[in-house]
Structure formats: structure tokens, C-alpha cells
Amino acid sequence: MTHTPGAGGAPLPPVVEFAFPGPLRDRLVAAVLSGKKTSTTTLLAEFDHSDEEMPEVGTRATVVDSAARPVAVIEVTEVRTVPLGEVDLEHALAEGEGDASVAEWRAGHERFWHGPEMRAAMGGAWFEVDDATPVVLERFRLVADLRGAADRG
């Protein structure tokens, strides 16, 4: 995670990235900024594979867009680790991606998790998710919209 200066030179919290740079990240960031996205799901294996720390309630993070520009600060309000098969509709809807059911939400996430970018990020590891796969469910709230902060600072 990196720290970048915020308005007035104060450091921003560590960076959090939704998906990989590109259209999916742009949609997710827009959903965070609009307030539609208030949850996210991460494979527990991603934390095991990277040096990223598990989220904790109260932790703040700087959301970056596809160009790595800071656009928002969010604060974690809830964290729980559950088997993938236990993800509920409330969590799926709070992801703000427009899914109408857990099955629709899961299909989209499985496409992402089994995609080439995720495989590369996981060091080429081959894995398949199933109902027992541990996932980290985070709820968060938007603390600050940083768009235009450089223009105001």
C-alpha cells in the first residue's frame, strides 16, 4: 500500500484498488462514489498470496481510479470471513454491481476470480472456487470524495 499527499499536504490513507485498471475498476469506483457500492468481496487466498493486510473495522483507505489517481477515502465498517456458499443477498446487493440475485453476483465474481488477470496476480496459480472457498466480506462507507481536491488545494 502506498501513501500519497491529500489536500493541504496531509498524507492520505493506504491505497485500495478495486479489480484491475480498466472498465471494471472504472464501474466499481463510480459505484463507490455514487454510494451504490458499500461492500466488496476478496478471496482469503489473495491476502495469503500478497503482502496486503486483512482489513479491520475503522481502517481507512484511499480508492484509486484506473489512472491511479486518488478519488475517494473509504472506512471499513464490518469485516467477516465466510465460505463462498454463505454469501447472502444483502451483501451481493451492497456490492452495487447491479446483480439481482446471489447466483448472478457469484457468476460475475467467478468470471473475475478465474480470469487471466487474477491468475497472473496470484502468480499463475490454478484454483477453482467452490461453496467452501473462504472469502472476506467487507462493508465500508464513503468518507471523502477526492475528485477535484488538487484543484481546490
C-alpha positions in Angstrom: 0.0 0.0 0.0 1.2 3.5 -0.8 0.6 6.8 0.9 0.0 9.9 -1.2 -0.5 13.5 -0.1 -4.0 14.8 0.3 -5.4 18.3 0.4 -3.2 20.6 2.4 -0.3 18.1 2.1 -1.7 15.7 4.7 -1.0 12.1 3.8 -3.8 10.0 2.5 -4.5 6.5 3.9 -3.0 3.5 2.2 -4.4 2.7 -1.3 -7.1 0.2 -2.0 -7.7 -1.0 -5.6 -11.0 -2.4 -6.8 -10.4 -5.0 -9.5 -7.7 -4.3 -12.1 -7.3 -1.0 -14.0 -9.8 -0.8 -16.9 -13.6 -0.8 -17.4 -14.5 -2.9 -14.4 -12.4 -0.8 -12.0 -14.0 2.4 -13.5 -17.5 1.0 -12.9 -16.7 -0.1 -9.4 -15.1 3.3 -8.5 -18.1 5.1 -9.9 -20.4 2.9 -7.8 -18.3 3.8 -4.7 -18.5 7.5 -5.4 -22.3 7.3 -6.1 -22.9 5.4 -2.8 -24.2 2.4 -4.6 -21.2 0.2 -3.7 -20.8 -0.2 0.1 -19.3 -3.8 0.2 -16.7 -5.8 -1.5 -15.5 -9.4 -1.6 -12.0 -10.7 -1.7 -10.7 -14.3 -1.8 -8.9 -15.1 1.5 -6.2 -16.6 -0.7 -5.5 -13.1 -2.1 -4.4 -11.9 1.3 -2.3 -15.1 1.8 -0.6 -14.5 -1.5 0.1 -10.8 -1.2 1.6 -8.6 1.5 -1.7 -6.8 1.9 -3.1 -6.9 5.4 -6.5 -8.1 6.3 -9.0 -5.2 6.6 -10.0 -4.1 10.1 -13.1 -2.2 11.2 -12.2 1.5 11.4 -9.4 1.3 8.8 -9.5 4.0 6.1 -8.2 3.5 2.6 -7.7 5.7 -0.5 -9.6 4.5 -3.5 -7.8 5.0 -6.8 -9.1 5.0 -10.3 -7.7 3.2 -13.4 -5.1 6.0 -13.8 -4.0 5.5 -10.1 -5.4 8.9 -9.1 -6.9 9.1 -5.6 -10.6 9.7 -5.9 -12.1 8.8 -2.5 -11.4 7.7 1.0 -13.5 4.9 2.5 -13.7 3.5 6.0 -14.2 -0.2 6.8 -17.4 -0.7 8.9 -17.6 -4.5 9.0 -15.3 -7.5 8.1 -16.2 -11.2 8.2 -14.8 -14.3 6.6 -17.3 -16.9 5.4 -17.4 -19.7 2.9 -18.4 -18.5 -0.5 -21.6 -20.5 -0.3 -22.7 -18.4 2.7 -22.6 -15.0 0.9 -26.1 -13.5 1.2 -28.3 -11.3 -1.0 -27.8 -8.3 1.2 -24.0 -8.4 0.7 -24.4 -9.1 -3.0 -26.7 -6.2 -3.5 -24.4 -3.8 -1.5 -21.6 -4.5 -3.9 -23.5 -2.1 -6.2 -22.8 -4.0 -9.4 -26.5 -4.4 -10.4 -26.9 -8.1 -9.6 -30.4 -9.1 -8.8 -29.5 -12.4 -7.1 -26.7 -14.2 -5.3 -26.3 -16.6 -8.2 -25.9 -13.6 -10.6 -23.4 -11.9 -8.3 -21.4 -15.2 -7.8 -21.2 -15.9 -11.6 -19.7 -12.4 -12.2 -17.2 -12.9 -9.4 -16.2 -16.3 -10.5 -15.5 -15.0 -14.0 -13.3 -12.4 -12.4 -11.5 -14.8 -10.0 -10.9 -17.4 -12.8 -9.8 -14.7 -15.3 -6.3 -14.3 -16.7 -5.6 -11.1 -14.7 -6.4 -12.8 -11.4 -4.4 -15.8 -12.4 -1.4 -13.6 -13.1 -1.8 -11.7 -9.9 -1.8 -15.0 -8.0 1.4 -16.0 -9.6 -0.2 -18.2 -12.2 -1.7 -20.4 -9.6 -4.5 -22.6 -10.7 -7.5 -22.7 -8.4 -11.2 -23.1 -8.6 -13.6 -21.6 -6.1 -16.5 -23.6 -4.7 -19.0 -23.2 -1.8 -16.3 -23.9 0.8 -13.8 -21.3 -0.6 -13.1 -18.7 2.2 -13.9 -15.1 1.2 -13.5 -11.9 3.1 -16.6 -9.7 3.1 -16.1 -6.0 3.8 -18.6 -3.3 4.3 -17.5 0.3 4.1 -18.7 3.9 3.9 -17.6 6.7 1.8 -15.7 9.3 3.9 -14.4 11.7 1.3 -14.8 12.4 -2.4 -11.4 13.5 -3.5 -12.2 14.3 -7.1 -11.0 17.8 -7.8 -9.2 18.0 -4.5 -6.0 19.0 -6.3 -7.8 21.9 -8.0 -9.2 23.1 -4.6 -5.9 22.6 -2.6 
